[in-house]
């Protein structure tokens, strides 16, 4: 019969989940059949999808690449693996954007921030209580390596000024702005778009509060700039930055970046 074992199509001769494990991963201590944990006596049917897992075992780089290829399709995985993307600011937007891109299997991530994690950051940023006080670059690298250790991570612990922008982003296909202050956002987007006319600059504006996510939109602002947000709802007293809305905006920014990278193979 024809089944899938750890995302590989195989021609299997046997009757039970235990037979599958014995053939393909004898040391497996968890067997998942069509999304459910089963015992070794579970009957196998043609077309079943089986995962064989050994607790605590991490996939190596080749296995990770194969799993991403199986889930994302070969063209997507191959293109993403050849791409370099920068994320500037590792707060509520940037820490979530970086995580999404690592899960997509981007080849190289340039990640920039100079700040440390404060207790108030935990409400929306991709950090943990035991990381309070760490540099955001260090904590981000620690977290991303737990998701995908095979991405090339270039961590830059610097405060970005206008003068630095021109030399930071060579080779980046997409440069994502994820800062907090409006003035810093505007300065960065203008200067980055000028210095890197062949890269896409993805910014955000108006992501605070708990207004409907349906107000978010993506707009073009010049030849190589796209902005995400409602462009109205800034953070202020009584209207903070909330995880549910900020994370949605981060997901949209990441998706805009990925769609740009994959533009030549997308169907829509």
ZAMARGU-4260 file (C-alpha; in steps of 0.2 Angstrom, whole numbers, plus 5000, padded with zeros to 4 digits):
<rodrens>
0) 5000/5000/5000 | 5005/5018/4997 | 5007/5029/5013 | 5017/5044/5019 | 5030/5042/5033
5) 5037/5058/5040 | 5031/5067/5024 | 5039/5054/5012 | 5029/5044/5000 | 5033/5026/5003
10) 5027/5009/4996 | 5023/5000/5013 | 5021/4981/5016 | 5014/4978/5033 | 4998/4979/5043
15) 5001/4990/5059 | 5008/5006/5065 | 5021/4996/5074 | 5026/4988/5057 | 5029/5005/5050
20) 5039/5010/5065 | 5050/4994/5064 | 5053/4998/5045 | 5057/5016/5046 | 5061/5022/5063
25) 5063/5008/5076 | 5067/5020/5090 | 5051/5030/5088 | 5041/5032/5104 | 5027/5042/5097
30) 5017/5036/5082 | 5004/5049/5074 | 4992/5042/5062 | 4982/5054/5052 | 4984/5067/5066
35) 4981/5056/5081 | 4993/5047/5093 | 4990/5028/5091 | 4997/5013/5098 | 5008/5000/5088
40) 4993/4989/5085 | 4983/5002/5075 | 4979/4996/5058 | 4987/5005/5043 | 4976/5009/5027
45) 4981/5014/5010 | 4984/5033/5010 | 4987/5035/5028 | 4999/5049/5034 | 5011/5043/5048
50) 5023/5053/5059 | 5036/5043/5068 | 5044/5053/5082 | 5057/5050/5095 | 5055/5062/5110
55) 5068/5076/5111 | 5076/5071/5094 | 5079/5086/5083 | 5078/5085/5064 | 5095/5088/5056
60) 5097/5102/5042 | 5093/5090/5028 | 5077/5083/5037 | 5071/5101/5041 | 5073/5106/5023
65) 5063/5091/5017 | 5049/5094/5030 | 5048/5113/5024 | 5048/5107/5006 | 5034/5095/5009
70) 5024/5108/5018 | 5028/5123/5007 | 5030/5115/4990 | 5048/5113/4982 | 5047/5130/4973
75) 5042/5140/4988 | 5055/5131/4999 | 5069/5133/4987 | 5066/5152/4984 | 5064/5156/5002
80) 5080/5147/5006 | 5090/5158/4994 | 5082/5174/5001 | 5089/5187/5013 | 5077/5198/5023
85) 5081/5212/5036 | 5070/5215/5051 | 5073/5232/5059 | 5066/5233/5077 | 5063/5217/5087
90) 5048/5223/5097 | 5030/5218/5095 | 5030/5219/5076 | 5048/5213/5073 | 5050/5199/5085
95) 5034/5191/5078 | 5039/5195/5060 | 5056/5186/5063 | 5048/5171/5070 | 5036/5169/5055
100) 5050/5171/5043 | 5061/5158/5052 | 5046/5146/5051 | 5045/5150/5032 | 5063/5144/5030
105) 5071/5160/5024 | 5089/5158/5020 | 5096/5173/5030 | 5089/5185/5042 | 5097/5201/5047
110) 5090/5207/5063 | 5093/5224/5071 | 5089/5231/5088 | 5098/5239/5103 | 5086/5238/5117
115) 5083/5226/5131 | 5067/5216/5136 | 5057/5225/5149 | 5042/5218/5159 | 5030/5228/5149
120) 5036/5220/5133 | 5029/5203/5137 | 5011/5208/5133 | 5014/5208/5115 | 5032/5203/5110
125) 5039/5186/5106 | 5049/5184/5123 | 5047/5175/5139 | 5047/5181/5157 | 5064/5172/5160
130) 5071/5183/5146 | 5067/5200/5155 | 5083/5210/5155 | 5091/5201/5140 | 5096/5211/5125
135) 5082/5208/5112 | 5095/5202/5099 | 5101/5189/5111 | 5084/5183/5116 | 5078/5183/5098
140) 5092/5173/5092 | 5089/5160/5106 | 5071/5159/5102 | 5073/5158/5083 | 5086/5144/5085
145) 5073/5134/5094 | 5061/5135/5079 | 5074/5134/5065 | 5092/5133/5069 | 5097/5131/5051
150) 5093/5149/5045 | 5108/5160/5044 | 5105/5174/5058 | 5115/5190/5057 | 5111/5199/5073
155) 5116/5218/5074 | 5115/5226/5091 | 5115/5244/5085 | 5104/5260/5086 | 5100/5264/5068
160) 5103/5282/5062 | 5101/5289/5045 | 5120/5288/5042 | 5120/5270/5046 | 5106/5264/5034
165) 5116/5265/5018 | 5129/5252/5023 | 5118/5239/5033 | 5107/5230/5020 | 5117/5225/5005
170) 5110/5209/4998 | 5093/5210/5006 | 5078/5208/4995 | 5066/5214/5008 | 5069/5227/5022
175) 5056/5227/5035 | 5053/5242/5047 | 5046/5238/5064 | 5050/5252/5075 | 5039/5261/5088
180) 5041/5280/5085 | 5033/5289/5071 | 5048/5300/5067 | 5060/5285/5067 | 5048/5275/5055
185) 5047/5289/5043 | 5065/5293/5043 | 5070/5275/5040 | 5057/5271/5026 | 5062/5287/5016
190) 5081/5283/5018 | 5080/5265/5015 | 5069/5267/5000 | 5082/5279/4993 | 5098/5269/4997
195) 5090/5252/4991 | 5079/5255/4976 | 5079/5237/4971 | 5073/5231/4988 | 5055/5231/4995
200) 5053/5242/5010 | 5039/5236/5021 | 5033/5247/5035 | 5018/5248/5047 | 5008/5263/5054
205) 4992/5262/5065 | 4992/5246/5074 | 4988/5251/5092 | 4972/5247/5102 | 4959/5235/5099
210) 4950/5241/5084 | 4944/5229/5071 | 4958/5220/5061 | 4947/5223/5046 | 4953/5241/5046
215) 4971/5235/5041 | 4976/5237/5023 | 4992/5237/5013 | 4996/5252/5003 | 5010/5257/4991
220) 5019/5273/4995 | 5032/5275/4981 | 5040/5264/4969 | 5047/5251/4982 | 5038/5254/4998
225) 5022/5246/5005 | 5014/5250/5022 | 5003/5240/5033 | 4990/5246/5046 | 4975/5257/5048
230) 4986/5273/5047 | 4976/5281/5061 | 4977/5271/5078 | 4993/5277/5086 | 4998/5271/5103
235) 4993/5284/5117 | 4987/5285/5135 | 4972/5274/5136 | 4976/5265/5120 | 4991/5254/5121
240) 4999/5241/5109 | 4989/5224/5111 | 4996/5207/5106 | 4981/5202/5096 | 4981/5217/5085
245) 5000/5219/5084 | 5003/5201/5080 | 4990/5202/5065 | 4999/5217/5058 | 5016/5208/5060
250) 5009/5193/5051 | 5003/5205/5037 | 5020/5213/5035 | 5028/5196/5035 | 5016/5190/5022
255) 5019/5205/5011 | 5038/5201/5012 | 5035/5183/5007 | 5023/5187/4993 | 5036/5199/4986
260) 5050/5186/4986 | 5038/5173/4978 | 5030/5184/4966 | 5036/5175/4951 | 5028/5158/4957
265) 5012/5164/4965 | 4996/5159/4957 | 4987/5175/4962
</rodrens>
